[in-house]
């Protein structure tokens, strides 16, 4: 009986998420692209994304997680710092994301509400014919991408803000600067490739459409 219960629990925990090569093209070019990429590319949570500002989070082509915005009794509350010490972190800001951020008017990088983000993300998935996934599961997508790319586990934990092996594996070890920079470059190149492929596909479709129309 205990074994059966344990098996059921394990089944409930298994996630079947669409791969990044399907999810990223689905949100590329949409109004929800920036928050989705901040979650899938940089592994930021909803509260971290909504806490980002140009004045406090950006410096020398880096993005810093310094504030969060949480929903309490129907009100948005801005809190200084991440949820935990490990969640206050910095990233090399990819040029693609930097360009998207530059296009946002005002200081707040993601002014959308939680329902707006979730509904638009769900609509983008449906439009692409992809199965439902929560916005938070974009962080799972990021962890899977780092594992697939062979990112050093301690570096991956630092990027994602995970402090235990249960959420990502292990001991309190320090990461070296070189592996961390290499991790940033590998992740950036991977997601930039997905976006470039999407744009190339769209460009080919437009050319074919013009030829057929003529």
C-alpha positions as CSV (number, residue, x, y, z in Angstrom):
1,X,0.0,0.0,0.0
2,X,2.8,2.4,0.8
3,X,4.6,1.4,-2.4
4,X,1.5,2.2,-4.4
5,X,1.1,5.6,-2.7
6,X,4.7,6.4,-3.3
7,X,4.3,5.5,-7.0
8,X,1.3,7.7,-7.4
9,X,3.3,10.6,-5.8
10,X,6.2,10.1,-8.2
11,X,3.8,10.1,-11.2
12,X,2.3,13.4,-10.0
13,X,5.8,15.0,-9.9
14,X,6.8,13.9,-13.4
15,X,6.5,16.9,-15.8
16,X,6.1,16.5,-19.5
17,X,7.1,19.9,-20.8
18,X,7.5,20.9,-24.4
19,X,11.2,21.5,-25.3
20,X,12.8,24.9,-25.6
21,X,13.0,24.6,-29.4
22,X,9.2,24.6,-29.4
23,X,8.4,27.1,-26.6
24,X,10.9,29.8,-27.5
25,X,9.6,30.2,-31.1
26,X,6.1,30.3,-29.8
27,X,6.7,33.4,-27.7
28,X,9.3,35.1,-30.0
29,X,7.9,38.4,-31.4
30,X,4.9,38.4,-29.1
31,X,4.0,41.0,-26.4
32,X,4.9,38.4,-23.8
33,X,8.3,37.7,-25.2
34,X,10.4,39.6,-22.7
35,X,9.0,38.2,-19.4
36,X,9.0,34.7,-20.9
37,X,12.6,34.9,-21.9
38,X,13.7,36.3,-18.6
39,X,12.2,33.2,-17.0
40,X,13.3,30.6,-19.6
41,X,16.7,32.2,-20.4
42,X,17.8,33.6,-17.1
43,X,15.6,31.5,-14.8
44,X,13.9,34.5,-13.1
45,X,10.7,33.9,-11.1
46,X,7.5,35.9,-11.6
47,X,8.2,38.1,-8.6
48,X,11.8,38.7,-9.7
49,X,10.8,39.7,-13.2
50,X,8.1,42.1,-11.9
51,X,10.7,43.6,-9.5
52,X,13.2,44.6,-12.3
53,X,13.8,48.3,-13.0
54,X,16.2,50.0,-15.4
55,X,17.4,52.3,-12.7
56,X,18.4,49.5,-10.2
57,X,18.7,46.3,-12.2
58,X,20.9,47.3,-15.1
59,X,24.6,48.2,-15.0
60,X,27.4,47.7,-17.6
61,X,25.5,45.2,-19.6
62,X,24.6,43.2,-16.6
63,X,21.2,42.5,-15.0
64,X,20.9,42.3,-11.2
65,X,18.1,40.8,-9.2
66,X,17.8,43.3,-6.4
67,X,14.0,43.7,-5.8
68,X,10.9,41.5,-6.0
69,X,7.2,42.4,-6.4
70,X,4.9,40.1,-4.6
71,X,1.1,40.0,-4.5
72,X,-0.3,40.3,-1.0
73,X,-4.1,40.6,-0.4
74,X,-4.6,41.8,-3.9
75,X,-1.9,44.5,-3.6
76,X,1.5,44.6,-5.3
77,X,4.2,45.0,-2.7
78,X,7.8,45.8,-3.7
79,X,10.4,44.2,-1.5
80,X,14.1,44.9,-1.5
81,X,16.3,41.9,-2.2
82,X,15.5,38.4,-3.4
83,X,13.4,35.8,-1.5
84,X,16.6,34.4,-0.2
85,X,20.3,35.3,-0.2
86,X,20.9,32.9,-3.1
87,X,18.2,34.6,-5.2
88,X,20.0,38.0,-5.2
89,X,22.2,37.4,-8.2
90,X,23.7,38.9,-11.4
91,X,23.7,37.9,-15.1
92,X,25.6,38.9,-18.2
93,X,22.8,40.5,-20.1
94,X,22.5,39.1,-23.6
95,X,22.3,41.8,-26.4
96,X,18.9,40.4,-27.5
97,X,17.3,40.8,-24.1
98,X,19.1,44.2,-23.6
99,X,17.4,45.4,-26.9
100,X,14.0,44.2,-25.7
101,X,14.5,46.0,-22.4
102,X,15.5,49.2,-24.2
103,X,12.2,49.1,-26.1
104,X,10.2,49.1,-22.9
105,X,9.0,52.7,-22.0
106,X,9.5,53.8,-18.4
107,X,11.6,52.4,-15.6
108,X,9.7,49.2,-14.8
109,X,10.9,46.5,-17.1
110,X,7.8,44.3,-16.9
111,X,4.7,46.5,-16.0
112,X,2.2,43.7,-16.7
113,X,0.2,42.1,-13.9
114,X,0.4,38.4,-13.0
115,X,-2.9,37.6,-14.7
116,X,-1.9,39.5,-17.8
117,X,1.4,37.6,-18.0
118,X,-0.2,34.2,-17.4
119,X,-3.1,34.7,-19.8
120,X,-0.9,35.9,-22.6
121,X,1.6,33.1,-22.1
122,X,-1.2,30.6,-22.2
123,X,-2.6,32.2,-25.4
124,X,0.8,32.0,-27.1
125,X,1.2,28.3,-26.3
126,X,-2.3,27.6,-27.6
127,X,-1.7,29.6,-30.8
128,X,1.4,27.4,-31.3
129,X,-0.5,24.2,-30.6
130,X,1.6,23.4,-27.5
131,X,0.3,21.8,-24.3
132,X,-0.4,23.9,-21.3
133,X,2.4,24.8,-18.9
134,X,2.6,27.3,-16.1
135,X,4.7,30.4,-16.4
136,X,6.8,29.2,-13.4
137,X,7.6,26.0,-15.4
138,X,9.8,28.2,-17.7
139,X,12.3,28.0,-14.8
140,X,12.1,24.2,-15.1
141,X,12.8,24.6,-18.8
142,X,15.9,26.7,-17.9
143,X,17.2,24.0,-15.5
144,X,16.7,21.3,-18.2
145,X,18.5,23.4,-20.8
146,X,21.5,23.9,-18.5
147,X,21.6,20.2,-17.8
148,X,21.4,19.5,-21.5
149,X,24.3,21.9,-22.2
150,X,26.4,20.3,-19.5
151,X,26.7,23.4,-17.3
152,X,28.6,22.8,-14.1
153,X,26.1,22.0,-11.4
154,X,27.3,24.5,-8.9
155,X,27.2,27.2,-11.6
156,X,23.7,26.2,-12.6
157,X,22.6,26.4,-9.0
158,X,24.0,29.9,-8.7
159,X,22.3,31.0,-11.9
160,X,18.9,29.6,-10.8
161,X,19.2,30.7,-7.2
162,X,18.8,27.1,-5.9
163,X,20.6,26.5,-2.6
164,X,20.0,22.7,-2.0
165,X,20.6,19.6,-4.1
166,X,16.9,18.8,-3.7
167,X,16.2,21.7,-5.9
168,X,19.4,21.3,-7.7
169,X,22.1,19.2,-6.0
170,X,24.4,19.7,-3.3
171,X,26.9,21.5,-1.2
172,X,27.9,25.0,-0.6
173,X,30.7,25.3,-3.1
174,X,32.0,28.4,-4.9
175,X,32.0,28.9,-8.6
176,X,34.9,30.2,-10.6
177,X,34.6,33.3,-12.8
178,X,35.6,31.5,-16.0
179,X,33.1,28.7,-15.8
180,X,30.4,31.2,-14.9
181,X,31.2,33.4,-17.9
182,X,31.3,30.3,-20.1
183,X,27.9,29.3,-18.8
184,X,26.5,32.7,-19.7
185,X,27.9,32.5,-23.2
186,X,26.6,28.9,-23.7
187,X,23.1,29.8,-22.6
188,X,23.0,33.0,-24.6
189,X,24.2,31.3,-27.8
190,X,21.6,28.6,-27.4
191,X,18.6,30.9,-27.0
192,X,19.9,33.3,-29.6
193,X,20.1,30.4,-32.0
194,X,16.5,29.5,-31.4
195,X,15.3,33.0,-32.0
196,X,17.4,33.3,-35.2
197,X,16.0,30.1,-36.5
198,X,12.4,31.4,-35.9
199,X,13.1,34.6,-37.8
200,X,14.8,32.7,-40.6
201,X,11.8,30.4,-40.9
202,X,9.4,33.4,-41.0
203,X,11.5,35.1,-43.6
204,X,11.4,32.0,-45.9
205,X,7.6,31.8,-45.4
206,X,7.2,35.4,-46.5
207,X,9.3,34.9,-49.6
208,X,7.4,31.8,-50.6
209,X,4.1,33.6,-50.1
210,X,5.2,36.5,-52.3
211,X,6.3,34.1,-55.1
212,X,2.9,32.2,-54.9
213,X,1.0,35.5,-54.9
214,X,2.8,36.6,-58.0
